[in-house]
Amino acid sequence: MIRILFALTAAIVFTLPARAIDIQEVTSPGGIKAWLVEERSIPFTALEIRFKGGASLDRPEKRGAIHLMAGLIEEGAGDLDATEFAAAREALASSYGFDVYDDAFSISAQFLTENREDALALLRSAINEPRFDQAAIERVRAQVVSIIRSEEKEPSDIARRTLMSMTFGDHPYGSPLEGTVESVEALSRDDIVNAHQDIFARDRVFVGAVGDISAEELGSLIDDLLGTLPETGAPMPADADFALQGGKTVVPFNTPQSVALFAHEGIERDDPDFFPAYVMNQIFGAGGFGSRLTKEVRVKRGLTYGVSTYLIPKDHAELVMGQVASSNDRVAEAIEVIKAEWKKLAIEGVTEEELADAKKYLTGAYPLRFDGNGTIASILVGMQMDDLPIDYADTRNDKVNAVTLDDIKRVAARVLRPDDLHFVVVGQPEGIETTN
Amino acid sequence: MLRLTLCALACLLVAPATAAENVTTFKLDNGMEAVVIEDHRAPVVVHMLWYRAGAADEKPGVSGIAHFLEHLLFKATDNMEAGEFSATVEANGGSDNAFTSWDYTGYFQRVAADRLGLMMQMEADRMRNIKLTEEDIITERNVILEERNQRTDSDPGALFAEQRRSAQYLNHPYGIPIIGWRHEMEQLTREDALEFYETFYAPNAAVLVVAGDVDPAEVEELAKIHYGPLKPTVDLPVRERPQEPPQLAERRITYEDPRVSQPYVIRTYLAPERDAGDQETAAALTLLADILGGSSATSVFGRELELDNRKAVYTSAFYSGMNYDDTNFGVLIVPTPDLTLEQAEAEMDAVITQFIEDGVDSAQLERVKTQIRASAIYENDNVSGLARRYGAALTSGLTVEDVQAWPDILQSVTEEDIIAAAKMVFDRDKAVTGWYQKPAAEVTQ
């Protein structure tokens, strides 16, 4: 069906080193907004659709329902059972990915220009009319249970589960979004149907598209795909209390190398100091071979193959988190080095040279992110979900360059709290005891 | 160019700007080969240097030296401090890393296209000028031991794979892990590293791949400036690894580990790889893997074992022909909890036998071929992936022409070819069957 495009508003051009990417804001005839980059050189389109909420919308006692629902979307829809659906998709050579995160549910689709209508009709039926046949539920449930059982024996998963549970308790952030064996085995078909209704709604959807498609075509495509979804879904969860306190927790596990995950409370994405914090983390633990922690723990002392830190601003809580893995007899030393560096940075900040290097890296690397239709579509949606302006890419490097040594010193003193760090160590670490 | 072929749902795939049109090659006087792939959508370049030397080119007793050396190339050279290479890439907004396989070692950077010359200058420098201290050796050896801890010793599945692979190859060094056996890694020396380095890190053992927003003539000019002056290794060894004798007896392995959560059966068969000018058998094996165990919903394993009868939570058939010497064809079944591994293996074998009897479902073959044709379109969106493909091919004994002929060869595979390939490859005398399970006391079923 052809519809007239209702409104096509701002078209913004931002400049990459030698090029420009032209992001258009498209409003579909039905009123759904999307960001589009027309890129005609390859005859396909990447479409990224995200629904805010994600696995944190699981109902009480139904942990894992949304994750299981995601696994069932392609397992039969409309008139097609699971096999027929897969056969139809394969014949069109399109791909649809359905992924769940704590705060978002994403659909990543790629389809050829030449059979776009058919590919979209199939995706439309998956989103709007999934069958959730009992046979498919049982099959996918068994796969999910198998994955959960594997993660129960995986040191880094054990560490994550332990740390998140201590930090967030009964809030959805406090448990893995896959659920437990018990919670997944107890899910009924009604629970899956509820999960579908809770997630898919027009008031929380964000769309990005990159490829061989016009604004007008995209507008009508969005309405076809999403126009008949309900206006609203489940209410967003409450903010999570942050219960983690400084200390160490050892989870005994028979393995030659201990995995340590460490965290304390972090900084919000829309905090005015987020950029200084981001640059600080780049210098401290996010960078490649040049980061302070990699230099101190890996390059100078050979204590690990990898150590890193990251800022995690979720929708309802924030963390500063890091991870290291060292053999059982050396992990205590690795942790001591990390704590010492944490303290040093909190007190002293960074050097002028470190800041200059980090700025050069971050500003130079930013345009290189815009690589490939699928990647760019994903960036477009991320920007919308973070409530960034459509010309954000134009000003982002200026924000990085504006960060001063004093900014970092201030934010390091505020955000990094060495005494609040809690280390969860999974393995048989020598010389480390559980505190408290 | 792609051939136009009618397919099931009347999709007539339009030939994209194919790889062949965007790919050019040149060779320097010192023997260095180069491939340039143009993609002008973004002002980015991927610069990769591949060496025709990997773990399977190591001498006996120094397993892991190819990979260890890869780490050491980030230390000092005559002209750069330790760590300066990566610091310079980062200061230019780029990212860099390296990888080691049995057949190759590769180094790559992804940067703004106008920094290509700088990348070449630094990469050429460390091809011939590294400067290693004893301290570098001790510290970095600890890092690779931690890497082995993390990737292998902490992962029962990886330990199992290592044991199976070792049983698969009776004589070829493909049976030795890339990371190395721990007892040999602990003894690796500076001299071991330098011997490998001086032999193989030379322009006549290297393949340059540059992909992105570049002009091939300019790339050649830059390559002449930076790589041109490097001296080749005069007596570069001919690449002949110890070959497999006839494999006459099936091998069976049971690996038990308390960390196992999900038991499974996996079997690999010794299989021919893609050879220059001779890729037909490999193409048939590639499609066999897709047909037999590619898609959980529509493959033979998926339909027979996962969907209808619910014998398995997961199945797969896999094959990669990109190898210098003999490769593997593999099949895998992860059974549902009510099946023993013995039953699961029998179920899987019964499906294979029935498949050879029944032949290929022509609609399924058509769908697989449609997806292969479409992948030629999607692949143009990922120039780094294309660069990797050419690099791997050229260090695995293939040519640019072989890479470009491959899609057509895949399209020409018939149902009969696939069944013939199945009959050829499913020879239990050349197979290793592995059971992966918890120690007996913990098995609850």
Interface residues (C-beta under 8 A of the other chain):
Chain A: L16 P17 A18 R19 E39 S41 I42 P43 F44 A46 E75 A82 T83 F85 A86 A87 A88 E90 A91 L92 A93 Q110 L112 E114 N115 D118 E138 R139 A142 Q143 S146 R149 S150 E152 K153 P155 N254 T255 P256 Q257 V259 G287 G288 F289 G290 K295 R298 V299 K300 R301 G302 L303 T304 Y305 G306 A325 S326 S327 D357 K360 Y361 L362 T363 G364 A365 Y366 P367 L368 F370 D371 G372 N373 G374
Chain B: C7 A8 L9 C11 L12 L13 V14 P16 A17 R41 A42 P43 V44 F74 A82 G83 S86 A87 E90 A91 N92 G93 G94 S95 D96 N97 R110 V111 A112 A113 D114 I138 T139 E140 R141 N142 V143 I144 L145 E146 E147 N149 Q150 R151 D153 S154 D213 P258 R259 V260 S261 Q262 S295 S296 A297 T298 R303 E306 L307 R310 V313 Y314 V334 T336 A363 Q364 E366 R367 V368 T370 Q371 R373 A374 S375 I377 Y378 N380 D381 N382 S384
